[in-house]
């Protein structure tokens, strides 16, 4: 309630700091693109055009999710030269490898032999790590590429 906010010295300090940040155009009130909240694209509307523009170039990314040993979701850092400063989320199939996977049968996930081992192997090395991604092709509107770990 407003009465509790008025009595709390911590809240009053936070409100004063917020007003100061607004007045000085800092943080989310900044007019620069780097100070604004992120623009995140959870899907790419036209994968073919995206690939033609950004394919075969090294792109900085973070591995967000490992679906199985040869597929992962990455979040691309803003691409140099892209005015929108958008963080793109892409599902990438690793080129040149095939690992055991899983499928849904009667609302239950059923794993092929060694599928969980392959997924764990990739997760333990790449999950939440900074990587470099090179998009090499498209397959059924899915990106196929290489993911390079800095080590």
N, C-alpha and C positions, 0 to 999 in steps of 0.2 A: 504494500500500500504506500501511498505518497507520504504518510506520516512517518513510516519506518525509514523511508529513504531520507527524509529531512533530518531524522535523528542520527543516522549512521554517518560517522565521520569518514569511513572508508568509501561509502557511496558518494559522499560529497566530493571527496578527492578525485574519484574516478570521473564524476560528471565534469569537474573543473578541467581535468586533463583532456577529456573528450572535446570540450569547448575550445581548448587551446589548440588541439590538433585540427579542428575544423577551421579555426581562424588562420592557422599557418598552412593550411592545405597539405596536411601530412596524412600518410596512410591511405585509407579508403576515400578520403576527401582530396587526395592529390589529383592534380590535373595531368600528371604524366602517366603514360601507359603502364610503367612498371609499378606504380603505386596503387593502381586500381585493382579491384578483385579479379580473379582469374576468369577467363572465358574458356570453358571446357566443352569440347565437342565429343559427345559420347558415341557418335557414329559419324561416318563420312558419307555424305549424301551421294556423291558420285565417285566411287573408288577408281574408276578408269581415269578420270581427269586428275584426281589426287596423285595417282601413280605416275601419270605423264609429267606432272609438275615436280614431284619429289622423289621419284623412283631412281634407283642406282646412285644415290647420294648418301653420304653418312649423316644420320640424324641422331641427335641425343635423345635418350629415353630412359624411363624407369620401368622395370618389370613389375606389374601390378598383380598379376594372377597367372598361375600355371595350370592350364586345363589338363594337359597330359604331357608326356615326354617330348612331344614335338609341336605343341601349340601353346601360345601364351598371349596374354593381353599386356600391351605396353602403353604407357602414356608418353607421348612425344613432348619434349620441351618445345617452347615456341621456336618456330623455324626461322632462321635468319632470312631477312628480306620480306617476311610475311608481316604486313601492317597490323593484322588483327591480334597478334600475340596469343594465338589460340593453342591450348593444350589438347591434342588429339588423342583419343583412345582407340587403339587398333588391335584386332586379334590377328596374330601372325602365326603362320605355319612355318616351321623351320625348313629351309630348303635342304634337300639331300639326305634327310633321315626319315625313317618311319619307325615308330615305337608302338608297343601294344597300347590299346586304348580301353574305353569303357562305353557302355550303352545302357539305355533305360529299358528295362523289361518289367512289365507289370508295376510301374511306379517305383521300381527299385533299381539302383545303379549296380550293374554287373561288370566286374573288371576282368579283362583278359589276363592270362598269366603274365606276371612281371610288370603289369601296367602301373601299379602303385610304386614299385621300385623305380621305374623310369621317371615317374612324376616327382618322386622324392629327390632323385639325383639332380634333376633340373632345378627344383625349388631350392635345394640346399646351396646351390651355386649362384642362382640368378635372382631369386625373389627379393624385391625391394632394393635392387642394386642399380646403379647407374650403368648403362650400357650404350653401345652404338648400334643402331639398326640400319641395315641397307635393304630397302625393298627391291626385290629382284623380279617379281612378276605378280600376276593376279590369277587365281584359280577359283572359279565360281564366286566371284566378288569377295574372295578372301585374299589377303596379302600373303605372299610367300617371300621370305627373306632370310637374311643372316642376322644373328644377334651376337655381337662381340663384347666380351667382358674385358675391362681394362687390364686385368692381370693375365 
